[in-house]
Amino acid sequence: MTSQKITNSDQSSEQEYIIQLEDVDKHFTSTSSLFDRLFGNEDHIKAVDGVSLDVGFNDVQGVIGESGCGKTTCLRLIAGFER
């Protein structure tokens, strides 16, 4: 996450982002049994796939969605708890 100043050609004001995500992905590996682990039969679960977000100074954002859609994983990525 980096802070970046963006100048809009239509407006003379500058927008500084304190959080900026671009095309973020987080996939987990799932194995159902010891046999699957031994022989490399793994399923990849897409928890977050292609998320982009810009949060400016003094902006208030809400994250909403269905159960299991990746809200918590996305916020954990922002906080640095996940890589």
Phi and psi restraints in degrees (value plus and minus 20) as a CYANA .aco file:
   2 THR   PHI    -151.0  -111.0
   2 THR   PSI     136.0   176.0
   3 SER   PHI    -113.1   -73.1
   3 SER   PSI     112.7   152.7
   4 GLN   PHI    -161.9  -121.9
   4 GLN   PSI     117.6   157.6
   5 LYS   PHI    -112.4   -72.4
   5 LYS   PSI     110.5   150.5
   6 ILE   PHI    -138.6   -98.6
   6 ILE   PSI     110.0   150.0
   7 THR   PHI    -128.5   -88.5
   7 THR   PSI     103.4   143.4
   8 ASN   PHI    -108.5   -68.5
   8 ASN   PSI     108.7   148.7
   9 SER   PHI     -87.5   -47.5
   9 SER   PSI     -44.0    -4.0
  10 ASP   PHI     -99.3   -59.3
  10 ASP   PSI     -44.1    -4.1
  11 GLN   PHI    -147.3  -107.3
  11 GLN   PSI     133.6   173.6
  12 SER   PHI    -107.8   -67.8
  12 SER   PSI     -27.4    12.6
  13 SER   PHI    -100.9   -60.9
  13 SER   PSI     132.7   172.7
  14 GLU   PHI    -124.6   -84.6
  14 GLU   PSI     122.8   162.8
  15 GLN   PHI    -133.0   -93.0
  15 GLN   PSI     104.3   144.3
  16 GLU   PHI    -125.4   -85.4
  16 GLU   PSI     103.8   143.8
  17 TYR   PHI    -113.2   -73.2
  17 TYR   PSI     112.5   152.5
  18 ILE   PHI    -114.8   -74.8
  18 ILE   PSI     -41.9    -1.9
  19 ILE   PHI    -154.8  -114.8
  19 ILE   PSI     109.4   149.4
  20 GLN   PHI    -161.1  -121.1
  20 GLN   PSI      98.9   138.9
  21 LEU   PHI    -135.9   -95.9
  21 LEU   PSI     121.0   161.0
  22 GLU   PHI    -157.7  -117.7
  22 GLU   PSI      95.4   135.4
  23 ASP   PHI      33.3    73.3
  23 ASP   PSI      33.0    73.0
  24 VAL   PHI    -103.4   -63.4
  24 VAL   PSI     115.5   155.5
  25 ASP   PHI    -145.4  -105.4
  25 ASP   PSI     124.3   164.3
  26 LYS   PHI    -163.8  -123.8
  26 LYS   PSI      96.5   136.5
  27 HIS   PHI    -139.2   -99.2
  27 HIS   PSI     118.4   158.4
  28 PHE   PHI    -127.3   -87.3
  28 PHE   PSI     131.3   171.3
  29 THR   PHI    -121.0   -81.0
  29 THR   PSI     112.3   152.3
  30 SER   PHI    -143.0  -103.0
  30 SER   PSI     111.4   151.4
  31 THR   PHI    -143.1  -103.1
  31 THR   PSI     118.0   158.0
  32 SER   PHI    -114.0   -74.0
  32 SER   PSI     -37.9     2.1
  33 SER   PHI    -174.1  -134.1
  33 SER   PSI     149.2   189.2
  34 LEU   PHI     -82.0   -42.0
  34 LEU   PSI     -58.0   -18.0
  35 PHE   PHI     -78.8   -38.8
  35 PHE   PSI     -64.9   -24.9
  36 ASP   PHI     -82.9   -42.9
  36 ASP   PSI     -60.2   -20.2
  37 ARG   PHI     -85.5   -45.5
  37 ARG   PSI     -61.2   -21.2
  38 LEU   PHI     -87.0   -47.0
  38 LEU   PSI     -56.2   -16.2
  39 PHE   PHI    -125.7   -85.7
  39 PHE   PSI      -8.6    31.4
  40 GLY   PHI      53.0    93.0
  40 GLY   PSI       2.1    42.1
  41 ASN   PHI    -106.6   -66.6
  41 ASN   PSI      70.0   110.0
  42 GLU   PHI    -135.9   -95.9
  42 GLU   PSI     124.3   164.3
  43 ASP   PHI    -122.0   -82.0
  43 ASP   PSI     120.5   160.5
  44 HIS   PHI    -126.2   -86.2
  44 HIS   PSI     103.5   143.5
  45 ILE   PHI    -124.0   -84.0
  45 ILE   PSI     105.0   145.0
  46 LYS   PHI    -107.1   -67.1
  46 LYS   PSI      82.6   122.6
  47 ALA   PHI    -102.1   -62.1
  47 ALA   PSI     -62.1   -22.1
  48 VAL   PHI    -154.7  -114.7
  48 VAL   PSI     110.8   150.8
  49 ASP   PHI    -162.0  -122.0
  49 ASP   PSI      85.1   125.1
  50 GLY   PHI      56.1    96.1
  50 GLY   PSI      16.0    56.0
  51 VAL   PHI    -105.7   -65.7
  51 VAL   PSI     111.9   151.9
  52 SER   PHI    -145.8  -105.8
  52 SER   PSI     119.9   159.9
  53 LEU   PHI    -176.2  -136.2
  53 LEU   PSI     116.9   156.9
  54 ASP   PHI    -144.1  -104.1
  54 ASP   PSI     106.3   146.3
  55 VAL   PHI    -142.5  -102.5
  55 VAL   PSI      98.9   138.9
  56 GLY   PHI    -110.0   -70.0
  56 GLY   PSI     147.2   187.2
  57 PHE   PHI     -79.5   -39.5
  57 PHE   PSI     113.9   153.9
  58 ASN   PHI      48.8    88.8
  58 ASN   PSI      -9.5    30.5
  59 ASP   PHI    -100.7   -60.7
  59 ASP   PSI     127.8   167.8
  60 VAL   PHI    -137.9   -97.9
  60 VAL   PSI     105.8   145.8
  61 GLN   PHI    -141.5  -101.5
  61 GLN   PSI     130.3   170.3
  62 GLY   PHI    -143.8  -103.8
  62 GLY   PSI     125.6   165.6
  63 VAL   PHI    -136.3   -96.3
  63 VAL   PSI      96.4   136.4
  64 ILE   PHI    -147.8  -107.8
  64 ILE   PSI     135.8   175.8
  65 GLY   PHI     145.6   185.6
  65 GLY   PSI     156.5   196.5
  66 GLU   PHI     -88.5   -48.5
  66 GLU   PSI     141.5   181.5
  67 SER   PHI     -80.9   -40.9
  67 SER   PSI     110.4   150.4
  68 GLY   PHI      63.5   103.5
  68 GLY   PSI      -7.7    32.3
  69 CYS   PHI    -108.6   -68.6
  69 CYS   PSI     -24.9    15.1
  70 GLY   PHI      87.8   127.8
  70 GLY   PSI      -8.2    31.8
  71 LYS   PHI     -79.7   -39.7
  71 LYS   PSI     -72.2   -32.2
  72 THR   PHI     -85.5   -45.5
  72 THR   PSI     -60.6   -20.6
  73 THR   PHI     -82.3   -42.3
  73 THR   PSI     -61.7   -21.7
  74 CYS   PHI     -82.4   -42.4
  74 CYS   PSI     -65.2   -25.2
  75 LEU   PHI     -87.8   -47.8
  75 LEU   PSI     -54.2   -14.2
  76 ARG   PHI     -86.9   -46.9
  76 ARG   PSI     -54.1   -14.1
  77 LEU   PHI     -85.5   -45.5
  77 LEU   PSI     -62.9   -22.9
  78 ILE   PHI     -82.1   -42.1
  78 ILE   PSI     -62.9   -22.9
  79 ALA   PHI     -93.9   -53.9
  79 ALA   PSI     -35.4     4.6
  80 GLY   PHI      70.8   110.8
  80 GLY   PSI      -9.7    30.3
  81 PHE   PHI     -99.3   -59.3
  81 PHE   PSI     -40.6    -0.6
  82 GLU   PHI    -143.2  -103.2
  82 GLU   PSI     135.9   175.9
